[in-house]
Amino acid sequence: MSTADAAAFVDPDRVVKKCAYRIVPLALLGFFLCFLDRTNIGMASLSMNKDIGLTPAMYGFGAGLFFWGYCLAEVPSNMLLARFGARIWIARIMVMWGVISLGMIWVREPHAYYVLRFLLGVAEAGFVPGIIYYFRGWFPLQYNNRMIGLFLVSNPLSSLIGNPISGLLLQLDGVWGIRGWQWMFMIESIPAIIFGIVIFLRLPDSPQTSNWLEPAERAWLVNTLEQERGARQGIQTGSIWGVLFNPRIWALSSIYLGLMIGMYGVTFFLPQIVNGFGLSTVAVGFLTGVPSLFGAIAMVWWSRHSDHTRERAWHTATGCIFTLVGLVLAAYAPTPALSVLGLTLTSMGTLAGMVTFWSMPNILVAGPLAAAAFGLINTIGSFGGVVGPAIMGFLRESTGDFRVGLLGLAACQIVGIGMTLYFRKEVNASKNSQPQPLEHSSTGDAVSGSTGGLA
């Protein structure tokens, strides 16, 4: 029996599991460290702002500068990843951001803070869209959404686990004459450098070069991915200018932009909001993990539900709706408990919506420069990291509380809801045009799209 004939009898679930076990844990841990080093500035702000002379507006501006660097370098970084391969490029990204994050321990005044936040954004650019584009070359559409969900669950886990750890590290204040926030940056930056080396040694580049897939399994996977690539009829990306100036890519990106405005507007100020309840630093670290815990659960469950139903647009729109409701509730909550409930709904909405959103460009974007398109989409969306903190910082300083800022973040969700529904028919119609899973088992029983047992 030829390899092509044997491929008709492989178990798709088994193939995808083998790939997932090799790839997803590396990507998940990498993003955990990425998001931790990106957002631990929120915990540091509890004491760092006073030490280096930052007002709320200056802090919000500096937090947003990360995303200026990130956005400027995102598309070039993703194009270089497509050229050099994920293993080399992701390793480079991690080592560079670890070194720059470590440099925060020497910040003594606002301008140094601004410069390092900008450079950290340049260093991290390309990591998230690069991994999502990389997954596109490993996991068929039937499985892709849950794999992205498992990858992106690192986002809330970094807050769920990282914020309490950061709160404890802040208690080292004064040890050996070093401030607590400096200890925090030091201890949380070094793992990124080490793990970047691990990525270089362990991350496989493509199914064609994998020696742990059997020939028939490799043939099935490559053939399935090639069929899906040919079936994409949506947004074509034939040239770099066609990518950068494609109005449909910008329209698609506005959905992600709204979600990111909500997420980052809350993330960078969440410790300060919770600190207003009159709690200790350690208690703030643990309580800020509550929204992340429920956000992580929502991400995994919602991505699996989306894959099971093969519906993407309504799942994304629902995430935007949850975000809007949560922000309004947090703004008008009469008690701290209801405020935390609103912030938890916000976390669930932004994180679950973020996962199912990425299935939309994965379905719609075609052409040889899809990597650049993914980079541009993430760039536009990530600009929410500039807008969200700036809205919160400016309105907090102007009004003396967070209510108006939270309402401003909520209003941004309306655009996301509208644009998701605009693409709904096109996205959901595509599920009928995708290649169906091949039959498998020695007796020729059909799998009928089964995904049972897959994490």
C-alpha positions as CSV (number, residue, x, y, z in Angstrom):
1,M,0.0,0.0,0.0
2,S,1.4,3.4,-1.0
3,T,1.8,6.2,1.6
4,A,-1.1,8.1,-0.1
5,D,-3.4,5.1,0.3
6,A,-2.3,4.5,3.9
7,A,-3.1,8.1,4.7
8,A,-6.8,7.3,4.1
9,F,-6.8,5.0,7.1
10,V,-5.0,7.1,9.7
11,D,-6.8,8.4,12.8
12,P,-7.0,12.2,12.5
13,D,-7.5,12.6,16.3
14,R,-4.4,10.6,17.0
15,V,-2.3,12.7,14.5
16,V,-3.5,16.0,15.9
17,K,-2.9,14.8,19.5
18,K,0.7,13.8,18.6
19,C,1.3,17.3,17.1
20,A,-0.5,19.0,20.0
21,Y,1.7,17.3,22.7
22,R,4.8,18.4,20.9
23,I,3.8,22.0,20.1
24,V,1.1,23.4,22.3
25,P,2.9,23.1,25.7
26,L,5.9,25.0,24.3
27,A,3.6,27.7,22.8
28,L,1.5,27.9,26.0
29,L,4.4,28.4,28.3
30,G,6.0,30.9,26.0
31,F,2.9,33.1,25.9
32,F,2.5,32.8,29.7
33,L,5.9,34.4,30.1
34,C,5.1,36.8,27.3
35,F,1.9,38.1,28.8
36,L,3.5,38.1,32.3
37,D,6.4,40.3,31.2
38,R,4.0,42.5,29.3
39,T,1.5,43.2,32.1
40,N,3.4,42.8,35.3
41,I,3.8,46.6,35.1
42,G,0.3,46.7,36.6
43,M,1.5,45.1,39.9
44,A,4.7,47.1,39.8
45,S,2.8,50.3,39.6
46,L,1.5,50.0,43.1
47,S,5.0,51.2,44.4
48,M,7.0,51.9,41.2
49,N,4.9,54.9,40.2
50,K,5.8,56.9,43.3
51,D,9.4,55.9,43.2
52,I,10.1,57.1,39.7
53,G,7.5,60.0,39.7
54,L,4.7,58.7,37.4
55,T,1.2,60.3,37.5
56,P,-1.8,58.1,36.4
57,A,-1.7,59.7,33.0
58,M,2.1,59.2,32.6
59,Y,1.7,55.6,33.7
60,G,-1.1,54.9,31.3
61,F,0.9,56.6,28.5
62,G,3.9,54.5,29.2
63,A,1.9,51.3,29.4
64,G,0.5,52.1,26.0
65,L,3.9,52.8,24.5
66,F,4.6,49.1,24.5
67,F,1.9,48.8,21.8
68,W,3.4,51.5,19.6
69,G,6.6,49.5,19.4
70,Y,4.6,46.3,19.1
71,C,2.4,47.6,16.2
72,L,5.3,49.1,14.3
73,A,7.3,45.9,14.3
74,E,4.4,43.4,14.0
75,V,4.1,42.9,10.3
76,P,7.8,42.8,9.5
77,S,8.3,40.4,12.3
78,N,5.7,38.0,11.1
79,M,7.0,38.2,7.5
80,L,10.5,37.3,8.8
81,L,9.0,34.4,10.8
82,A,7.6,33.0,7.6
83,R,11.0,33.4,6.0
84,F,13.3,32.0,8.7
85,G,10.9,29.6,10.4
86,A,9.1,29.6,13.8
87,R,11.9,27.9,15.8
88,I,14.6,30.5,15.1
89,W,12.3,33.5,15.1
90,I,10.2,32.7,18.2
91,A,13.5,32.0,20.1
92,R,14.9,35.3,19.0
93,I,11.7,37.1,20.2
94,M,11.8,35.5,23.6
95,V,15.5,36.1,24.4
96,M,15.2,39.8,23.3
97,W,12.1,40.6,25.3
98,G,13.6,38.9,28.4
99,V,16.7,41.0,28.3
100,I,14.7,44.3,27.8
101,S,12.2,43.4,30.6
102,L,15.2,42.7,32.9
103,G,16.4,46.3,32.1
104,M,13.4,47.7,34.0
105,I,15.2,47.1,37.3
106,W,17.5,50.1,36.4
107,V,14.6,52.6,35.6
108,R,14.9,55.7,37.8
109,E,12.8,58.3,35.9
110,P,9.8,58.5,33.5
111,H,11.7,58.8,30.3
112,A,13.7,55.5,30.9
113,Y,10.3,53.9,31.6
114,Y,8.9,55.1,28.3
115,V,11.9,53.9,26.3
116,L,11.9,50.4,27.8
117,R,8.2,49.9,27.4
118,F,8.5,50.9,23.7
119,L,11.5,48.6,23.2
120,L,9.7,45.7,24.9
121,G,6.9,46.1,22.4
122,V,9.3,45.9,19.5
123,A,10.9,42.8,21.0
124,E,7.6,41.0,21.6
125,A,6.2,41.9,18.1
126,G,5.2,38.8,16.1
127,F,5.0,36.3,18.9
128,V,1.2,35.9,19.1
129,P,0.3,36.2,15.4
130,G,3.4,34.2,14.6
131,I,2.2,31.3,16.7
132,I,-1.3,31.5,15.4
133,Y,0.0,31.5,11.8
134,Y,2.3,28.6,12.8
135,F,-0.7,26.6,14.1
136,R,-2.4,27.1,10.7
137,G,0.5,25.0,9.3
138,W,-0.1,22.1,11.8
139,F,-3.8,21.9,12.8
140,P,-6.7,21.4,10.4
141,L,-9.6,23.9,10.8
142,Q,-11.7,21.2,12.6
143,Y,-9.2,21.3,15.4
144,N,-7.5,24.7,15.1
145,N,-9.8,26.8,17.3
146,R,-9.4,24.7,20.4
147,M,-5.6,24.7,19.9
148,I,-5.6,28.5,19.7
149,G,-7.7,28.4,22.8
150,L,-5.2,26.3,24.7
151,F,-2.4,28.6,23.5
152,L,-4.2,31.8,24.4
153,V,-5.3,30.5,27.8
154,S,-1.9,31.5,28.9
155,N,-3.2,35.1,28.9
156,P,-5.5,34.7,31.9
157,L,-3.2,32.1,33.5
158,S,-0.4,34.7,33.6
159,S,-2.7,37.0,35.6
160,L,-4.2,34.2,37.7
161,I,-0.8,32.8,38.6
162,G,1.5,35.8,37.9
163,N,-0.4,38.5,39.9
164,P,-0.2,36.6,43.2
165,I,3.5,35.8,42.5
166,S,4.1,39.4,41.7
167,G,2.3,40.4,44.9
168,L,4.6,38.1,46.9
169,L,7.7,39.3,45.2
170,L,6.8,42.9,46.0
171,Q,7.2,41.9,49.7
172,L,10.9,41.5,49.1
173,D,11.0,45.3,49.2
174,G,14.3,46.4,50.8
175,V,16.1,43.1,50.7
176,W,19.7,43.8,49.8
177,G,18.7,47.4,49.3
178,I,16.5,46.5,46.2
179,R,13.0,47.7,45.8
180,G,10.2,45.0,45.6
181,W,9.2,46.0,42.1
182,Q,12.8,45.6,41.0
183,W,12.9,42.1,42.5
184,M,9.7,41.3,40.6
185,F,11.1,42.4,37.2
186,M,14.4,40.5,37.8
187,I,12.8,37.2,38.8
188,E,10.1,37.3,36.2
189,S,12.3,38.2,33.2
190,I,15.1,35.6,33.4
191,P,12.8,32.6,32.6
192,A,11.9,34.2,29.2
193,I,15.6,34.2,28.2
194,I,16.1,30.6,29.3
195,F,12.9,29.4,27.6
196,G,13.9,31.1,24.4
197,I,16.8,28.7,24.2
198,V,14.5,25.8,24.9
199,I,12.3,26.9,22.0
200,F,15.3,27.0,19.6
201,L,16.2,23.5,20.6
202,R,12.7,21.9,20.7
203,L,10.1,23.6,18.5
204,P,9.6,21.7,15.2
205,D,9.3,23.9,12.1
206,S,6.8,22.0,9.9
207,P,5.0,18.6,9.5
208,Q,7.3,17.9,6.5
209,T,10.4,17.9,8.8
210,S,8.8,16.0,11.7
211,N,10.4,12.6,12.4
212,W,7.8,11.6,15.1
213,L,4.9,11.3,12.6
214,E,4.5,8.1,10.7
215,P,4.7,8.5,6.9
216,A,1.0,7.9,6.5
217,E,0.2,10.4,9.2
218,R,2.4,13.0,7.7
219,A,0.9,12.5,4.3
220,W,-2.7,12.8,5.7
221,L,-1.8,16.0,7.6
222,V,0.0,17.7,4.7
223,N,-2.7,16.7,2.3
224,T,-5.5,18.0,4.6
225,L,-3.8,21.3,5.2
226,E,-3.2,21.7,1.5
227,Q,-6.9,21.1,0.7
228,E,-7.9,23.7,3.2
229,R,-5.4,26.2,1.8
230,G,-6.9,25.7,-1.7
231,A,-10.5,26.0,-0.4
232,R,-10.0,29.5,1.1
233,Q,-11.9,32.0,-1.1
234,G,-12.2,35.0,1.2
235,I,-9.7,37.9,1.6
236,Q,-6.9,37.4,-0.9
237,T,-3.4,38.7,0.0
238,G,-1.3,38.8,-3.2
239,S,1.1,41.6,-2.4
240,I,2.3,43.5,0.7
241,W,0.4,46.6,-0.4
242,G,-2.7,44.6,-1.0
243,V,-2.4,43.4,2.6
244,L,-1.7,46.9,4.2
245,F,-4.5,48.7,2.3
246,N,-7.2,46.0,2.2
247,P,-10.3,47.6,3.7
248,R,-11.8,44.2,4.6
249,I,-8.7,43.3,6.6
250,W,-9.1,46.6,8.5
251,A,-12.8,45.9,9.0
252,L,-12.0,42.4,10.3
253,S,-9.3,43.8,12.6
254,S,-11.8,46.3,14.2
255,I,-13.4,43.4,16.0
256,Y,-10.2,42.4,17.6
257,L,-9.4,46.1,18.3
258,G,-12.6,46.5,20.4
259,L,-11.9,43.4,22.4
260,M,-8.3,44.5,23.1
261,I,-9.4,48.0,24.2
262,G,-11.6,46.4,26.8
263,M,-9.0,43.8,27.9
264,Y,-5.9,46.1,28.2
265,G,-7.9,49.0,29.5
266,V,-8.8,46.9,32.5
267,T,-5.7,44.8,32.8
268,F,-3.2,47.6,33.4
269,F,-5.5,49.3,35.9
270,L,-7.0,46.2,37.6
271,P,-4.6,46.2,40.5
272,Q,-5.3,49.9,41.1
273,I,-9.1,49.4,40.9
274,V,-8.9,46.5,43.4
275,N,-6.4,48.4,45.6
276,G,-9.2,51.0,46.0
277,F,-11.1,48.4,48.1
278,G,-8.6,48.9,50.9
279,L,-6.8,45.6,50.6
280,S,-3.2,44.6,51.2
281,T,-0.8,44.2,48.3
282,V,-0.8,40.4,48.6
283,A,-4.6,40.4,48.8
284,V,-4.8,42.6,45.7
285,G,-2.5,40.1,43.9
286,F,-4.8,37.2,44.7
287,L,-8.1,39.0,44.1
288,T,-7.0,40.2,40.7
289,G,-6.6,36.6,39.7
290,V,-10.4,35.9,40.1
291,P,-11.4,37.4,36.7
292,S,-8.5,35.5,35.1
293,L,-9.6,32.2,36.5
294,F,-13.1,32.5,35.0
295,G,-11.7,34.0,31.8
296,A,-9.5,30.9,31.4
297,I,-12.4,28.6,31.9
298,A,-14.5,30.6,29.4
299,M,-11.7,30.5,26.8
300,V,-11.3,26.7,26.8
301,W,-15.0,25.9,26.9
302,W,-16.0,28.5,24.3
303,S,-13.3,27.5,21.9
304,R,-14.4,23.8,22.1
305,H,-18.0,24.8,21.7
306,S,-17.2,26.8,18.6
307,D,-15.3,23.9,17.1
308,H,-18.1,21.5,18.0
309,T,-20.7,23.7,16.3
310,R,-18.3,25.0,13.6
311,E,-19.8,28.4,14.2
312,R,-17.5,31.4,14.7
313,A,-19.2,34.7,14.2
314,W,-21.9,34.5,16.8
315,H,-19.4,33.1,19.3
316,T,-17.2,36.2,18.8
317,A,-20.1,38.6,19.0
318,T,-21.2,37.0,22.2
319,G,-17.8,37.7,23.7
320,C,-18.1,41.4,22.8
321,I,-21.6,41.5,24.4
322,F,-20.3,39.9,27.6
323,T,-17.5,42.5,27.7
324,L,-19.9,45.4,27.2
325,V,-22.2,44.2,30.0
326,G,-19.3,43.5,32.4
327,L,-17.8,46.9,31.9
328,V,-21.1,48.7,32.5
329,L,-21.7,46.6,35.6
330,A,-18.2,47.3,37.0
331,A,-18.8,51.0,36.4
332,Y,-22.0,51.2,38.3
333,A,-21.5,48.4,40.9
334,P,-22.5,49.7,44.4
335,T,-20.3,47.1,46.2
336,P,-16.8,45.7,45.6
337,A,-18.3,42.2,45.1
338,L,-20.4,43.4,42.2
339,S,-17.5,45.3,40.8
340,V,-15.4,42.2,40.8
341,L,-18.3,40.3,39.1
342,G,-18.4,42.9,36.4
343,L,-14.6,42.7,35.9
344,T,-14.9,38.9,35.7
345,L,-17.6,39.1,33.0
346,T,-15.3,41.5,31.1
347,S,-12.4,39.0,31.4
348,M,-14.7,36.1,30.2
349,G,-16.0,38.2,27.3
350,T,-12.7,39.5,26.0
351,L,-10.8,36.3,26.4
352,A,-13.5,33.9,24.9
353,G,-14.2,36.4,22.1
354,M,-10.4,36.7,21.3
355,V,-10.1,33.0,20.8
356,T,-13.1,32.6,18.5
357,F,-12.2,35.8,16.6
358,W,-8.9,34.2,15.4
359,S,-10.9,31.5,13.6
360,M,-12.4,34.2,11.4
361,P,-9.2,35.3,9.7
362,N,-8.0,31.7,9.7
363,I,-11.0,30.9,7.5
364,L,-11.2,34.1,5.4
365,V,-7.5,35.1,4.7
366,A,-5.9,33.4,1.7
367,G,-2.9,34.1,-0.5
368,P,0.9,33.9,-0.2
369,L,1.2,36.8,2.3
370,A,-1.3,35.5,4.9
371,A,1.5,35.7,7.5
372,A,1.7,39.5,6.9
373,A,-2.1,39.7,7.0
374,F,-2.1,38.0,10.4
375,G,0.5,40.4,11.6
376,L,-1.5,43.4,10.4
377,I,-4.7,42.1,12.1
378,N,-2.8,41.6,15.4
379,T,-1.2,45.0,14.9
380,I,-4.5,46.8,14.6
381,G,-6.0,44.8,17.4
382,S,-3.1,45.4,19.6
383,F,-3.4,49.1,19.2
384,G,-6.2,48.6,21.8
385,G,-3.3,48.3,24.2
386,V,-2.5,52.0,23.4
387,V,-6.1,53.2,23.4
388,G,-7.4,51.3,26.4
389,P,-4.8,52.3,29.0
390,A,-4.8,55.9,27.6
391,I,-8.6,56.2,28.0
392,M,-8.4,54.8,31.6
393,G,-5.4,56.9,32.6
394,F,-6.8,60.2,31.2
395,L,-10.3,59.8,32.5
396,R,-9.1,58.6,35.9
397,E,-6.9,61.7,36.3
398,S,-9.7,64.0,35.0
399,T,-12.6,62.6,37.0
400,G,-10.9,61.1,40.1
401,D,-12.5,57.6,39.5
402,F,-12.6,54.8,37.0
403,R,-16.3,54.9,36.1
404,V,-16.2,57.1,33.0
405,G,-13.2,55.2,31.7
406,L,-15.0,51.8,32.1
407,L,-18.0,53.2,30.2
408,G,-15.6,54.4,27.4
409,L,-14.2,50.9,27.1
410,A,-17.7,49.5,27.0
411,A,-18.7,51.8,24.1
412,C,-15.9,50.4,21.9
413,Q,-17.6,47.0,22.0
414,I,-20.5,48.2,19.9
415,V,-18.2,48.4,16.8
416,G,-16.9,44.9,17.4
417,I,-20.4,43.5,17.6
418,G,-21.6,45.2,14.4
419,M,-18.5,44.1,12.4
420,T,-18.7,40.5,13.6
421,L,-22.3,40.3,12.4
422,Y,-21.2,41.9,9.1
423,F,-18.8,39.0,8.4
424,R,-21.2,36.3,9.9
425,K,-22.7,34.9,6.7
426,E,-19.3,34.7,4.9
427,V,-17.6,33.1,7.8
428,N,-20.3,30.5,8.6
429,A,-20.9,29.7,5.0
430,S,-17.3,28.6,4.6
431,K,-17.8,25.7,7.0
432,N,-19.7,23.8,4.3
433,S,-16.9,24.3,1.8
434,Q,-14.0,22.9,3.9
435,P,-12.7,19.4,3.2
436,Q,-14.3,16.7,5.5
437,P,-12.2,14.4,7.7
438,L,-10.9,11.3,6.0
439,E,-12.1,7.8,7.0
440,H,-9.9,5.8,9.3
441,S,-9.5,2.6,11.2
442,S,-8.6,-0.8,9.8
443,T,-12.2,-1.6,9.1
444,G,-12.9,1.6,7.2
445,D,-15.3,3.1,9.7
446,A,-15.9,6.8,9.2
447,V,-14.9,9.2,11.9
448,S,-17.7,11.6,11.0
449,G,-15.9,14.6,12.3
450,S,-15.2,13.0,15.7
451,T,-13.1,15.0,18.0
452,G,-13.6,13.0,21.1
453,G,-10.8,12.9,23.7
454,L,-8.9,15.7,22.2
455,A,-7.8,18.3,24.8
